[in-house]
Amino acid sequence: MTTLHGTFEPRFAGLRQALQRNIASGQETGVSLVVDIDGERVVDLWGGHRDTARTTAWEQDTLTNVWSIT
């Protein structure tokens, strides 16, 4: 089982669980998610793999396309 790394406030435990399920089920190869609210980082999670063969771990500094919601 692939573990998510990082931090999250307890009120976002459900979000962390959903990301963990997606990685464990194979729906996601790798993931990185940061949520800032009013300038405060409340979620900073990453995990899974960088490649579809699942041989290279997703790290905190893995480069990816960025989508932002404001």
PDB file of N, CA, C and O in Angstrom:
ATOM      1  N   MET A   1       0.845  -1.191   0.000  1.00  0.00           N
ATOM      2  CA  MET A   1       0.000   0.000   0.000  1.00  0.00           C
ATOM      3  C   MET A   1       0.885   1.247   0.000  1.00  0.00           C
ATOM      4  O   MET A   1       1.850   1.331   0.759  1.00  0.00           O
ATOM      5  N   THR A   2       0.554   2.195  -0.841  1.00  0.00           N
ATOM      6  CA  THR A   2       1.298   3.447  -0.919  1.00  0.00           C
ATOM      7  C   THR A   2       0.777   4.411   0.131  1.00  0.00           C
ATOM      8  O   THR A   2      -0.432   4.604   0.262  1.00  0.00           O
ATOM      9  N   THR A   3       1.673   5.002   0.864  1.00  0.00           N
ATOM     10  CA  THR A   3       1.301   5.919   1.931  1.00  0.00           C
ATOM     11  C   THR A   3       1.422   7.358   1.470  1.00  0.00           C
ATOM     12  O   THR A   3       2.333   7.712   0.722  1.00  0.00           O
ATOM     13  N   LEU A   4       0.494   8.180   1.927  1.00  0.00           N
ATOM     14  CA  LEU A   4       0.610   9.619   1.710  1.00  0.00           C
ATOM     15  C   LEU A   4       1.542  10.186   2.762  1.00  0.00           C
ATOM     16  O   LEU A   4       1.588   9.704   3.894  1.00  0.00           O
ATOM     17  N   HIS A   5       2.270  11.195   2.387  1.00  0.00           N
ATOM     18  CA  HIS A   5       3.185  11.880   3.294  1.00  0.00           C
ATOM     19  C   HIS A   5       2.729  13.324   3.424  1.00  0.00           C
ATOM     20  O   HIS A   5       1.975  13.826   2.591  1.00  0.00           O
ATOM     21  N   GLY A   6       3.191  13.985   4.470  1.00  0.00           N
ATOM     22  CA  GLY A   6       2.900  15.397   4.642  1.00  0.00           C
ATOM     23  C   GLY A   6       2.061  15.657   5.872  1.00  0.00           C
ATOM     24  O   GLY A   6       2.000  14.851   6.800  1.00  0.00           O
ATOM     25  N   THR A   7       1.415  16.812   5.850  1.00  0.00           N
ATOM     26  CA  THR A   7       0.630  17.244   7.009  1.00  0.00           C
ATOM     27  C   THR A   7      -0.748  17.716   6.576  1.00  0.00           C
ATOM     28  O   THR A   7      -0.968  18.093   5.425  1.00  0.00           O
ATOM     29  N   PHE A   8      -1.667  17.683   7.532  1.00  0.00           N
ATOM     30  CA  PHE A   8      -3.018  18.179   7.301  1.00  0.00           C
ATOM     31  C   PHE A   8      -3.653  18.467   8.653  1.00  0.00           C
ATOM     32  O   PHE A   8      -3.356  17.806   9.649  1.00  0.00           O
ATOM     33  N   GLU A   9      -4.523  19.452   8.673  1.00  0.00           N
ATOM     34  CA  GLU A   9      -5.281  19.726   9.890  1.00  0.00           C
ATOM     35  C   GLU A   9      -6.337  18.641  10.049  1.00  0.00           C
ATOM     36  O   GLU A   9      -6.853  18.136   9.052  1.00  0.00           O
ATOM     37  N   PRO A  10      -6.666  18.277  11.269  1.00  0.00           N
ATOM     38  CA  PRO A  10      -7.634  17.206  11.510  1.00  0.00           C
ATOM     39  C   PRO A  10      -8.964  17.377  10.769  1.00  0.00           C
ATOM     40  O   PRO A  10      -9.585  16.382  10.395  1.00  0.00           O
ATOM     41  N   ARG A  11      -9.405  18.600  10.553  1.00  0.00           N
ATOM     42  CA  ARG A  11     -10.681  18.804   9.860  1.00  0.00           C
ATOM     43  C   ARG A  11     -10.627  18.356   8.396  1.00  0.00           C
ATOM     44  O   ARG A  11     -11.665  18.254   7.743  1.00  0.00           O
ATOM     45  N   PHE A  12      -9.420  18.088   7.877  1.00  0.00           N
ATOM     46  CA  PHE A  12      -9.258  17.619   6.506  1.00  0.00           C
ATOM     47  C   PHE A  12      -8.893  16.138   6.442  1.00  0.00           C
ATOM     48  O   PHE A  12      -8.364  15.672   5.433  1.00  0.00           O
ATOM     49  N   ALA A  13      -9.167  15.409   7.500  1.00  0.00           N
ATOM     50  CA  ALA A  13      -8.866  13.972   7.528  1.00  0.00           C
ATOM     51  C   ALA A  13      -9.621  13.228   6.431  1.00  0.00           C
ATOM     52  O   ALA A  13      -9.078  12.289   5.849  1.00  0.00           O
ATOM     53  N   GLY A  14     -10.844  13.619   6.138  1.00  0.00           N
ATOM     54  CA  GLY A  14     -11.626  12.977   5.083  1.00  0.00           C
ATOM     55  C   GLY A  14     -10.989  13.164   3.716  1.00  0.00           C
ATOM     56  O   GLY A  14     -11.025  12.255   2.887  1.00  0.00           O
ATOM     57  N   LEU A  15     -10.415  14.315   3.474  1.00  0.00           N
ATOM     58  CA  LEU A  15      -9.711  14.590   2.217  1.00  0.00           C
ATOM     59  C   LEU A  15      -8.492  13.687   2.095  1.00  0.00           C
ATOM     60  O   LEU A  15      -8.235  13.114   1.035  1.00  0.00           O
ATOM     61  N   ARG A  16      -7.755  13.566   3.171  1.00  0.00           N
ATOM     62  CA  ARG A  16      -6.585  12.691   3.168  1.00  0.00           C
ATOM     63  C   ARG A  16      -6.999  11.250   2.899  1.00  0.00           C
ATOM     64  O   ARG A  16      -6.344  10.553   2.125  1.00  0.00           O
ATOM     65  N   GLN A  17      -8.066  10.802   3.522  1.00  0.00           N
ATOM     66  CA  GLN A  17      -8.552   9.437   3.311  1.00  0.00           C
ATOM     67  C   GLN A  17      -8.969   9.210   1.865  1.00  0.00           C
ATOM     68  O   GLN A  17      -8.703   8.147   1.304  1.00  0.00           O
ATOM     69  N   ALA A  18      -9.617  10.194   1.258  1.00  0.00           N
ATOM     70  CA  ALA A  18     -10.039  10.069  -0.149  1.00  0.00           C
ATOM     71  C   ALA A  18      -8.826   9.965  -1.066  1.00  0.00           C
ATOM     72  O   ALA A  18      -8.818   9.143  -1.983  1.00  0.00           O
ATOM     73  N   LEU A  19      -7.804  10.782  -0.836  1.00  0.00           N
ATOM     74  CA  LEU A  19      -6.585  10.701  -1.640  1.00  0.00           C
ATOM     75  C   LEU A  19      -5.911   9.344  -1.458  1.00  0.00           C
ATOM     76  O   LEU A  19      -5.443   8.745  -2.427  1.00  0.00           O
ATOM     77  N   GLN A  20      -5.862   8.862  -0.225  1.00  0.00           N
ATOM     78  CA  GLN A  20      -5.254   7.556   0.052  1.00  0.00           C
ATOM     79  C   GLN A  20      -6.011   6.443  -0.677  1.00  0.00           C
ATOM     80  O   GLN A  20      -5.392   5.546  -1.249  1.00  0.00           O
ATOM     81  N   ARG A  21      -7.337   6.497  -0.657  1.00  0.00           N
ATOM     82  CA  ARG A  21      -8.148   5.490  -1.371  1.00  0.00           C
ATOM     83  C   ARG A  21      -7.863   5.515  -2.862  1.00  0.00           C
ATOM     84  O   ARG A  21      -7.711   4.462  -3.481  1.00  0.00           O
ATOM     85  N   ASN A  22      -7.790   6.716  -3.449  1.00  0.00           N
ATOM     86  CA  ASN A  22      -7.532   6.832  -4.889  1.00  0.00           C
ATOM     87  C   ASN A  22      -6.184   6.241  -5.273  1.00  0.00           C
ATOM     88  O   ASN A  22      -6.068   5.585  -6.308  1.00  0.00           O
ATOM     89  N   ILE A  23      -5.175   6.464  -4.459  1.00  0.00           N
ATOM     90  CA  ILE A  23      -3.859   5.894  -4.749  1.00  0.00           C
ATOM     91  C   ILE A  23      -3.892   4.375  -4.570  1.00  0.00           C
ATOM     92  O   ILE A  23      -3.394   3.636  -5.419  1.00  0.00           O
ATOM     93  N   ALA A  24      -4.474   3.917  -3.474  1.00  0.00           N
ATOM     94  CA  ALA A  24      -4.513   2.478  -3.192  1.00  0.00           C
ATOM     95  C   ALA A  24      -5.303   1.710  -4.254  1.00  0.00           C
ATOM     96  O   ALA A  24      -4.962   0.570  -4.570  1.00  0.00           O
ATOM     97  N   SER A  25      -6.349   2.320  -4.805  1.00  0.00           N
ATOM     98  CA  SER A  25      -7.188   1.648  -5.800  1.00  0.00           C
ATOM     99  C   SER A  25      -6.571   1.665  -7.193  1.00  0.00           C
ATOM    100  O   SER A  25      -7.016   0.933  -8.077  1.00  0.00           O
ATOM    101  N   GLY A  26      -5.548   2.496  -7.396  1.00  0.00           N
ATOM    102  CA  GLY A  26      -4.942   2.617  -8.709  1.00  0.00           C
ATOM    103  C   GLY A  26      -5.570   3.702  -9.571  1.00  0.00           C
ATOM    104  O   GLY A  26      -5.136   3.913 -10.703  1.00  0.00           O
ATOM    105  N   GLN A  27      -6.590   4.400  -9.055  1.00  0.00           N
ATOM    106  CA  GLN A  27      -7.214   5.493  -9.805  1.00  0.00           C
ATOM    107  C   GLN A  27      -6.232   6.633 -10.044  1.00  0.00           C
ATOM    108  O   GLN A  27      -6.308   7.327 -11.057  1.00  0.00           O
ATOM    109  N   GLU A  28      -5.326   6.815  -9.119  1.00  0.00           N
ATOM    110  CA  GLU A  28      -4.282   7.831  -9.240  1.00  0.00           C
ATOM    111  C   GLU A  28      -2.932   7.144  -9.177  1.00  0.00           C
ATOM    112  O   GLU A  28      -2.731   6.239  -8.367  1.00  0.00           O
ATOM    113  N   THR A  29      -2.013   7.562 -10.017  1.00  0.00           N
ATOM    114  CA  THR A  29      -0.650   7.029  -9.950  1.00  0.00           C
ATOM    115  C   THR A  29       0.108   7.734  -8.829  1.00  0.00           C
ATOM    116  O   THR A  29       0.769   7.095  -8.011  1.00  0.00           O
ATOM    117  N   GLY A  30       0.001   9.055  -8.806  1.00  0.00           N
ATOM    118  CA  GLY A  30       0.655   9.860  -7.784  1.00  0.00           C
ATOM    119  C   GLY A  30      -0.124  11.139  -7.592  1.00  0.00           C
ATOM    120  O   GLY A  30      -0.903  11.550  -8.453  1.00  0.00           O
ATOM    121  N   VAL A  31       0.094  11.759  -6.459  1.00  0.00           N
ATOM    122  CA  VAL A  31      -0.689  12.944  -6.134  1.00  0.00           C
ATOM    123  C   VAL A  31       0.118  13.888  -5.253  1.00  0.00           C
ATOM    124  O   VAL A  31       0.989  13.486  -4.481  1.00  0.00           O
ATOM    125  N   SER A  32      -0.214  15.148  -5.410  1.00  0.00           N
ATOM    126  CA  SER A  32       0.341  16.189  -4.570  1.00  0.00           C
ATOM    127  C   SER A  32      -0.756  17.235  -4.416  1.00  0.00           C
ATOM    128  O   SER A  32      -1.337  17.675  -5.408  1.00  0.00           O
ATOM    129  N   LEU A  33      -1.042  17.632  -3.193  1.00  0.00           N
ATOM    130  CA  LEU A  33      -2.122  18.584  -2.957  1.00  0.00           C
ATOM    131  C   LEU A  33      -1.744  19.516  -1.818  1.00  0.00           C
ATOM    132  O   LEU A  33      -1.349  19.081  -0.736  1.00  0.00           O
ATOM    133  N   VAL A  34      -1.874  20.805  -2.088  1.00  0.00           N
ATOM    134  CA  VAL A  34      -1.660  21.831  -1.065  1.00  0.00           C
ATOM    135  C   VAL A  34      -2.902  22.690  -1.017  1.00  0.00           C
ATOM    136  O   VAL A  34      -3.419  23.113  -2.050  1.00  0.00           O
ATOM    137  N   VAL A  35      -3.384  22.947   0.201  1.00  0.00           N
ATOM    138  CA  VAL A  35      -4.527  23.834   0.406  1.00  0.00           C
ATOM    139  C   VAL A  35      -4.102  24.915   1.385  1.00  0.00           C
ATOM    140  O   VAL A  35      -3.683  24.629   2.507  1.00  0.00           O
ATOM    141  N   ASP A  36      -4.218  26.169   0.939  1.00  0.00           N
ATOM    142  CA  ASP A  36      -3.960  27.328   1.793  1.00  0.00           C
ATOM    143  C   ASP A  36      -5.274  28.048   1.996  1.00  0.00           C
ATOM    144  O   ASP A  36      -6.007  28.286   1.036  1.00  0.00           O
ATOM    145  N   ILE A  37      -5.581  28.394   3.226  1.00  0.00           N
ATOM    146  CA  ILE A  37      -6.781  29.175   3.537  1.00  0.00           C
ATOM    147  C   ILE A  37      -6.335  30.420   4.281  1.00  0.00           C
ATOM    148  O   ILE A  37      -5.715  30.344   5.341  1.00  0.00           O
ATOM    149  N   ASP A  38      -6.661  31.560   3.708  1.00  0.00           N
ATOM    150  CA  ASP A  38      -6.287  32.850   4.301  1.00  0.00           C
ATOM    151  C   ASP A  38      -4.801  32.901   4.643  1.00  0.00           C
ATOM    152  O   ASP A  38      -4.417  33.396   5.703  1.00  0.00           O
ATOM    153  N   GLY A  39      -3.968  32.384   3.737  1.00  0.00           N
ATOM    154  CA  GLY A  39      -2.529  32.426   3.922  1.00  0.00           C
ATOM    155  C   GLY A  39      -1.968  31.356   4.834  1.00  0.00           C
ATOM    156  O   GLY A  39      -0.760  31.324   5.069  1.00  0.00           O
ATOM    157  N   GLU A  40      -2.806  30.486   5.350  1.00  0.00           N
ATOM    158  CA  GLU A  40      -2.353  29.422   6.245  1.00  0.00           C
ATOM    159  C   GLU A  40      -2.429  28.078   5.521  1.00  0.00           C
ATOM    160  O   GLU A  40      -3.478  27.723   4.983  1.00  0.00           O
ATOM    161  N   ARG A  41      -1.341  27.343   5.504  1.00  0.00           N
ATOM    162  CA  ARG A  41      -1.318  26.021   4.870  1.00  0.00           C
ATOM    163  C   ARG A  41      -2.019  25.026   5.784  1.00  0.00           C
ATOM    164  O   ARG A  41      -1.571  24.785   6.905  1.00  0.00           O
ATOM    165  N   VAL A  42      -3.115  24.450   5.308  1.00  0.00           N
ATOM    166  CA  VAL A  42      -3.896  23.517   6.113  1.00  0.00           C
ATOM    167  C   VAL A  42      -3.780  22.083   5.609  1.00  0.00           C
ATOM    168  O   VAL A  42      -4.104  21.143   6.336  1.00  0.00           O
ATOM    169  N   VAL A  43      -3.322  21.908   4.374  1.00  0.00           N
ATOM    170  CA  VAL A  43      -3.080  20.579   3.797  1.00  0.00           C
ATOM    171  C   VAL A  43      -1.826  20.658   2.936  1.00  0.00           C
ATOM    172  O   VAL A  43      -1.676  21.571   2.124  1.00  0.00           O
ATOM    173  N   ASP A  44      -0.936  19.702   3.119  1.00  0.00           N
ATOM    174  CA  ASP A  44       0.257  19.567   2.278  1.00  0.00           C
ATOM    175  C   ASP A  44       0.563  18.073   2.198  1.00  0.00           C
ATOM    176  O   ASP A  44       1.299  17.542   3.030  1.00  0.00           O
ATOM    177  N   LEU A  45       0.000  17.397   1.202  1.00  0.00           N
ATOM    178  CA  LEU A  45       0.096  15.942   1.090  1.00  0.00           C
ATOM    179  C   LEU A  45       0.679  15.529  -0.255  1.00  0.00           C
ATOM    180  O   LEU A  45       0.475  16.209  -1.261  1.00  0.00           O
ATOM    181  N   TRP A  46       1.397  14.426  -0.270  1.00  0.00           N
ATOM    182  CA  TRP A  46       1.918  13.856  -1.510  1.00  0.00           C
ATOM    183  C   TRP A  46       2.143  12.365  -1.306  1.00  0.00           C
ATOM    184  O   TRP A  46       2.352  11.902  -0.185  1.00  0.00           O
ATOM    185  N   GLY A  47       2.098  11.628  -2.398  1.00  0.00           N
ATOM    186  CA  GLY A  47       2.357  10.193  -2.319  1.00  0.00           C
ATOM    187  C   GLY A  47       2.124   9.515  -3.650  1.00  0.00           C
ATOM    188  O   GLY A  47       1.752  10.160  -4.630  1.00  0.00           O
ATOM    189  N   GLY A  48       2.339   8.236  -3.683  1.00  0.00           N
ATOM    190  CA  GLY A  48       2.185   7.474  -4.907  1.00  0.00           C
ATOM    191  C   GLY A  48       3.485   7.406  -5.674  1.00  0.00           C
ATOM    192  O   GLY A  48       4.571   7.399  -5.096  1.00  0.00           O
ATOM    193  N   HIS A  49       3.353   7.355  -7.009  1.00  0.00           N
ATOM    194  CA  HIS A  49       4.509   7.196  -7.882  1.00  0.00           C
ATOM    195  C   HIS A  49       4.497   8.221  -9.002  1.00  0.00           C
ATOM    196  O   HIS A  49       3.447   8.743  -9.378  1.00  0.00           O
ATOM    197  N   ARG A  50       5.684   8.500  -9.529  1.00  0.00           N
ATOM    198  CA  ARG A  50       5.819   9.468 -10.620  1.00  0.00           C
ATOM    199  C   ARG A  50       5.626   8.825 -11.985  1.00  0.00           C
ATOM    200  O   ARG A  50       5.424   9.524 -12.978  1.00  0.00           O
ATOM    201  N   ASP A  51       5.685   7.519 -12.041  1.00  0.00           N
ATOM    202  CA  ASP A  51       5.599   6.826 -13.331  1.00  0.00           C
ATOM    203  C   ASP A  51       4.519   5.745 -13.290  1.00  0.00           C
ATOM    204  O   ASP A  51       4.192   5.219 -12.226  1.00  0.00           O
ATOM    205  N   THR A  52       3.975   5.425 -14.456  1.00  0.00           N
ATOM    206  CA  THR A  52       2.892   4.439 -14.509  1.00  0.00           C
ATOM    207  C   THR A  52       3.368   3.031 -14.175  1.00  0.00           C
ATOM    208  O   THR A  52       2.556   2.183 -13.804  1.00  0.00           O
ATOM    209  N   ALA A  53       4.662   2.766 -14.297  1.00  0.00           N
ATOM    210  CA  ALA A  53       5.194   1.461 -13.895  1.00  0.00           C
ATOM    211  C   ALA A  53       5.295   1.347 -12.372  1.00  0.00           C
ATOM    212  O   ALA A  53       5.552   0.272 -11.831  1.00  0.00           O
ATOM    213  N   ARG A  54       5.091   2.470 -11.701  1.00  0.00           N
ATOM    214  CA  ARG A  54       5.139   2.554 -10.234  1.00  0.00           C
ATOM    215  C   ARG A  54       6.492   2.090  -9.674  1.00  0.00           C
ATOM    216  O   ARG A  54       6.564   1.299  -8.734  1.00  0.00           O
ATOM    217  N   THR A  55       7.560   2.616 -10.290  1.00  0.00           N
ATOM    218  CA  THR A  55       8.907   2.277  -9.832  1.00  0.00           C
ATOM    219  C   THR A  55       9.620   3.452  -9.171  1.00  0.00           C
ATOM    220  O   THR A  55      10.619   3.261  -8.478  1.00  0.00           O
ATOM    221  N   THR A  56       9.112   4.675  -9.383  1.00  0.00           N
ATOM    222  CA  THR A  56       9.748   5.874  -8.829  1.00  0.00           C
ATOM    223  C   THR A  56       8.747   6.598  -7.932  1.00  0.00           C
ATOM    224  O   THR A  56       7.677   7.012  -8.378  1.00  0.00           O
ATOM    225  N   ALA A  57       9.110   6.741  -6.678  1.00  0.00           N
ATOM    226  CA  ALA A  57       8.198   7.358  -5.706  1.00  0.00           C
ATOM    227  C   ALA A  57       7.949   8.834  -6.003  1.00  0.00           C
ATOM    228  O   ALA A  57       8.834   9.544  -6.481  1.00  0.00           O
ATOM    229  N   TRP A  58       6.742   9.277  -5.715  1.00  0.00           N
ATOM    230  CA  TRP A  58       6.386  10.698  -5.777  1.00  0.00           C
ATOM    231  C   TRP A  58       6.976  11.342  -4.532  1.00  0.00           C
ATOM    232  O   TRP A  58       6.703  10.907  -3.413  1.00  0.00           O
ATOM    233  N   GLU A  59       7.773  12.363  -4.722  1.00  0.00           N
ATOM    234  CA  GLU A  59       8.411  13.057  -3.601  1.00  0.00           C
ATOM    235  C   GLU A  59       7.746  14.417  -3.371  1.00  0.00           C
ATOM    236  O   GLU A  59       6.942  14.865  -4.190  1.00  0.00           O
ATOM    237  N   GLN A  60       8.076  15.056  -2.283  1.00  0.00           N
ATOM    238  CA  GLN A  60       7.511  16.361  -1.955  1.00  0.00           C
ATOM    239  C   GLN A  60       7.808  17.385  -3.054  1.00  0.00           C
ATOM    240  O   GLN A  60       6.999  18.280  -3.299  1.00  0.00           O
ATOM    241  N   ASP A  61       8.950  17.261  -3.709  1.00  0.00           N
ATOM    242  CA  ASP A  61       9.336  18.245  -4.719  1.00  0.00           C
ATOM    243  C   ASP A  61       9.168  17.745  -6.157  1.00  0.00           C
ATOM    244  O   ASP A  61       9.779  18.303  -7.069  1.00  0.00           O
ATOM    245  N   THR A  62       8.355  16.708  -6.381  1.00  0.00           N
ATOM    246  CA  THR A  62       8.103  16.220  -7.734  1.00  0.00           C
ATOM    247  C   THR A  62       7.424  17.315  -8.554  1.00  0.00           C
ATOM    248  O   THR A  62       6.444  17.914  -8.111  1.00  0.00           O
ATOM    249  N   LEU A  63       7.951  17.572  -9.750  1.00  0.00           N
ATOM    250  CA  LEU A  63       7.395  18.599 -10.624  1.00  0.00           C
ATOM    251  C   LEU A  63       6.132  18.077 -11.314  1.00  0.00           C
ATOM    252  O   LEU A  63       6.059  16.905 -11.685  1.00  0.00           O
ATOM    253  N   THR A  64       5.157  18.941 -11.478  1.00  0.00           N
ATOM    254  CA  THR A  64       3.905  18.582 -12.125  1.00  0.00           C
ATOM    255  C   THR A  64       3.250  19.829 -12.691  1.00  0.00           C
ATOM    256  O   THR A  64       3.664  20.949 -12.391  1.00  0.00           O
ATOM    257  N   ASN A  65       2.232  19.632 -13.505  1.00  0.00           N
ATOM    258  CA  ASN A  65       1.419  20.770 -13.935  1.00  0.00           C
ATOM    259  C   ASN A  65       0.694  21.315 -12.715  1.00  0.00           C
ATOM    260  O   ASN A  65       0.414  20.577 -11.771  1.00  0.00           O
ATOM    261  N   VAL A  66       0.398  22.585 -12.737  1.00  0.00           N
ATOM    262  CA  VAL A  66      -0.249  23.206 -11.582  1.00  0.00           C
ATOM    263  C   VAL A  66      -1.645  23.697 -11.984  1.00  0.00           C
ATOM    264  O   VAL A  66      -1.819  24.404 -12.976  1.00  0.00           O
ATOM    265  N   TRP A  67      -2.615  23.300 -11.186  1.00  0.00           N
ATOM    266  CA  TRP A  67      -3.975  23.812 -11.318  1.00  0.00           C
ATOM    267  C   TRP A  67      -4.293  24.499 -10.009  1.00  0.00           C
ATOM    268  O   TRP A  67      -4.020  23.962  -8.936  1.00  0.00           O
ATOM    269  N   SER A  68      -4.858  25.664 -10.093  1.00  0.00           N
ATOM    270  CA  SER A  68      -5.133  26.447  -8.900  1.00  0.00           C
ATOM    271  C   SER A  68      -6.594  26.862  -8.873  1.00  0.00           C
ATOM    272  O   SER A  68      -7.170  27.257  -9.886  1.00  0.00           O
ATOM    273  N   ILE A  69      -7.167  26.764  -7.699  1.00  0.00           N
ATOM    274  CA  ILE A  69      -8.546  27.207  -7.497  1.00  0.00           C
ATOM    275  C   ILE A  69      -8.503  28.308  -6.434  1.00  0.00           C
ATOM    276  O   ILE A  69      -7.945  28.127  -5.351  1.00  0.00           O
ATOM    277  N   THR A  70      -9.094  29.427  -6.764  1.00  0.00           N
ATOM    278  CA  THR A  70      -9.093  30.523  -5.792  1.00  0.00           C
ATOM    279  C   THR A  70     -10.503  30.927  -5.437  1.00  0.00           C
ATOM    280  O   THR A  70     -10.700  31.836  -4.630  1.00  0.00           O
TER     281      THR A  70
END
